[in-house]
Amino acid sequence: MAKITESEAPAPSSSSTSTTNDTTTGLILSKTDTIHSFLNSSSSSNLPEYLRQSALSLSSQQSLPYQSLRSIWTASDPTTRPSLSLLLRGSSFLLTSPKPREKSEELKARLRKLEDLAERKAYAELVKDITPKEAPEPFSSYKDQLGFGRWLQVFTSFTYALLQIGAQTA
């Protein structure tokens, strides 16, 4: 059969050499006698060095990541390795979740601001029927500006006429 060289083998991942703790995510398997003997035989086989070290460290643990076991199984000689179903028989499976990501302080501040705006908008929508309508800003429309201009023109003309009459009578 074809051997997998180190250049063809998958790169070692952090989960292949890590212990099963809070940082390990994914499928976790409990170790059985079949898995233990497979890992012991893999640690002394012709696998790449990083996979042999991984097999050696995993053989001493009570539970191990499926991804690590699978990478060792895939790189092993197909004629000598047990079938995957035989290897996993009797093992308990535990699926862990990744740790939730931490939000930055900038994001938290922005979310608080958006939440406050949403609350204000919801409140305004809730009380829109009972709150008094806001008066429009004076001279905000062209019609208002024209009306004021005409009024100012009439007032100026009237004042001018009054001053002319007052100047002639005096």
CORQUI-V789187 format. One record per run of one state. SS is the DSSP state (alpha for helix, beta for strand, coil for the rest). FROM is the first residue (numbers start at 1). TO is the last residue. If there is no record, write none. Layout:
ss = <SS,SS>
from = <FROM,FROM>
to = <TO,TO>
This chain:
ss = <coil,alpha,coil,beta,coil,alpha,coil,alpha,coil,beta,alpha,coil,alpha,coil,beta,coil,alpha,coil,alpha,coil>
from = <1,14,18,26,31,33,44,49,60,63,66,76,84,89,93,97,105,127,142,170>
to = <13,17,25,30,32,43,48,59,62,65,75,83,88,92,96,104,126,141,169,170>
